[in-house]
Amino acid sequence: MPIDVINTEHNVFLKINAHNSSVGSQVDTIPLKCISVGVDVSRTVPAIPVPLSSIARGQSETIAVDLGMASKSITLSGVITSATIRRSHTKSSGTFTPINMTAEELAQLIASGVDSSGLAHYQNFNELVFLIESNIDENYVERNAVERIPFTFASRGSALEKDNERVPLPADFPTDQNSTGLTGFIENFNFSLEAEQPTQITFSMSFRVANIFP
């Protein structure tokens, strides 16, 4: 039976450029069944050895210049199955038409999106959402109930407050499951078609977190 992106229990989504946040995670998104999600953050701090420092101090020294640079990527692996999706360009009579796609069709759809450019409004994927459970909101207040929110690299607190002290222009911390996830691009996408399981396609994917221009 196809999984439906409208299913509130689904946790991982790919969103295309055309996605409109006002419709939540139900339109212009692709649901993924992941068995693992890996997060990699690499901080870049140029380090400069100080000449002659060991002569003056008896030990060598290195100066590190923190320029606030880091690279972030997400790796995913799992299976693609048949799914019911909705596209904004198939809207009819005020409703988004549900489309049942096979696993092979979804794999082809993702592959063609990775092969496109940011100018392809309905092809290119520019946002990854994987939901995590959150007990503390954006202001460090304990919630009445556990909320699912997109994983983020943002910190809690308004500008110059709480975790964002000395940070004048912080990114918004997600407030609910419809908040913006991780923006960027798919670096690589691999999948295998296997005769023994024709309705399930194993895949792996690497997503680079970035602000893309134009």
N, C-alpha and C positions, 0 to 999 in steps of 0.2 A: 504494500500500500504506500503511495507517495507521501512523503512528509510535506507538511504545509507550512509555508513561511509565517502564516498567521498564527501558528501554534505558539502560545505564550511561554511554553517550556523550552523553546529553542534558544540556544546560547551563542552561536557563532554565525555571523552574517558578513557577506561582502556587499558593498553598496557601490553602484555606478554613479558617474558624474551627475546623471539626471535625477538622482534621488532627492526627494523633498522631505525634510524632517517633519513637516506638518502632518504627514500621513503615517508617521511612526516607522516601524521596521517591516512594513507589509508590502510596499511597492518599490520596484526597482532594486530589489535585494535578492541575493542568492543564499539560501541556507546551507550550512556545511555541517556534517557530522564529524567532529574531531575527536581523536583518541588522545591527542597530546597537543599542547600549545606551549612553545618555548619563547621566553623573553630574553633578549640579549641587549645589554646597554654597555657601550664602550666609551669611556671618557677619554678625551684627547687633551693632554696637558703638556705642551712643549717643555722639555727638560734640557737645560744647558749646563754642562760641567764648568765649574769655575776654574780658570787656569791658575796654577801656582797655589791654590788654596791649601794643599797639603803641606806646603813649605811654611806658610804663615801660621797655620792652625794645627798642624800635626795630623790632619785628616782631610781628605778631599771632600768637596762640597758640590752640590748641584742646586741650581736655581730653577724652580718650576714656575712657569707663567700660566696662570689659570685664565684662559680666554673664554671660558664658558662654552666649550665645544664638546659634543658627544654624538655618537651614532647609535641609532636604536633600530632593531629589527625584530620581527616576530616570525617564528617558524611554526607551521602547522602540519599535522598529518592526520589522516583519517580516511573515511570512505564517502564517496558521492553516490547517492541513491536517487531514484526517481523522486520528483518533487513538484509541488504545486506552487507556481510563482505568479506574480502580477507585475505587469509593465504599464507605465503611465501612458504609453502610446497605444495601448489596446483598450483604453477606456471607452465604455459604451453605455449610453443612457444613464450617465452619472455614476456608474460603478466600474471598478477595475475588474476586467474579465480574468478569472482564474485560468491558468494555462498549465496543463499537466505535461511535464517533460520527462523523458527517460533519463537514466543516469548518463548514457552516452551523449545525449543532447546537452545536458548541463556541463559535462566535461568539455565538450566542443565550445559551448558558449563562454566558459571561463578562459579557455585557451585563446579564442579569438579576441577576447577583451585584453588579455596580456599582450597580444600581438598588435593592438591598436595604439592610438596616441590619445593624449588628453583632449584633443579637438573632437574626438568621436564621442559625442555627448551620451549616447545610449550604449556604448561598448566598453569604454575604459572604466576600470574599477579604481576608485580613489579613496575608499574608506573601508577599514576593517573594524568590526565590532565583535568583541567577545565579552560576554557578561560575567561579572563576578558578584558575589554576595557582599553587601555593605551594611554594617550595623551603625556606622557613624556618618553623619551627613557632611556637607561642605563647610559647615561652621563648627564642627566638632561637637555637635549635639547628637546624643544617642537617639536613633529612630524608634518609633513605636513598634515597628516590625521590620524585619530584614528586607532590604530593597535590593533588586538586581540593577547594577549600573555597568556601563562600559568600562573596561580597564583603561586607565589613563596614566600619563606621566605628569599630570597637573597636581598641584598641592592644594590643601584645604586653606580657606581663608580669603578674604577680600584683599585688594591691593594694600600692601604695607601692614598687613595684619596676620596674626597667627603664623602658620608656616610660611606665609608670603611676606613676612617682615623683611624690609629692604628690597622688596620686589615690586616695582611700580606698575608693571603691566603683566600680571599673571594670566595664565590660561584659565578658563572656567573649569571648575571641578564639576563632574557630571552630577546631576540631581536625580535622574531617573533613567530607566532603560532606553528612553528615546533620545537621550543626550548624544552629542557627537562622540564618535569613537576615535580611532587612530587614523589620521589622514596620511596619505602617502601613495605608494605604488607597489605592485607585485613585481618582485625581482625575478622570480622564477616559479614555474608551475609544472609539476611532473605528475603523470597519472599512468596507470597500467590497465589494459583491457585483458581480462582473464576469462578463459572459456569456462572454468569451473564455477565462477560466480558472475554471470553475465549481468545481473541486476545491481551489482555493487562494484564500484571502481575505486581502487585505492589511490590516494594522491598525497603529495607533499607540496608545500608552498612556502615561499619566503616573502615576507612583506616588509618593505623599508618605510619607516616613519619619516615623513618629510612634508614640507610645505611646497607645493608644486606651482610653478609659474610657467606659462600664463594660466 
